[in-house]
Amino acid sequence: MHILFTVARVLLVLIFIISGGMKLLDIPGTAAQLGAIVTIPDALAGLATQLQDATGMKVPQLLAIFVGVVEVVGGLLLAFNIATRFAAFVLVIFTLVATYYAHAFWSMSGAAMQENMIHALKNLSIIGGLLTYMVLGSWRPVPSNEI
């Protein structure tokens, strides 16, 4: 694989791998953040209760683990060019949901609105890169000596 393509792939997903790892290393802190911004819809309340009973953990803790695993595993799959389209798709959906819940600049004003708009635009740029990998899949450039 062309070295720049590999470098680009790793640089794009580094944010997911590091962020997911940090979430998994601080599950209580991540759970507190998620608990403040995510509410369980009434339609999923029964499922949430069943998950809590089965695991002995609260929903925000389960979400913290889930989010961290999605970021780390998705990032590693993309970095190593394994299940590339699927991993990119999952990370696109994840990034869209995270942007909606964590960077809702449209409901803010002042400095908070500006800061969250920057984060939302950054996430849109990341989504653009991920969409590229959804299109390319595990594409490998043809070596220059074969052209």
Protein Blocks (a to p, Z undefined) as FASTA:
>chain_A
ZZklmmmmmmmmmmmmmmmmmmmmmmmlmmmmmmmmpccdfklmmmmmmmmmmnopafkl
mmmmmmmmmmmmmmmmmmnopaklmmmmmmmmmmmmmmmmmmmmklgghjllmmmmmmmm
mmmmmmmmmmmmmmnmmadcddfklZZ
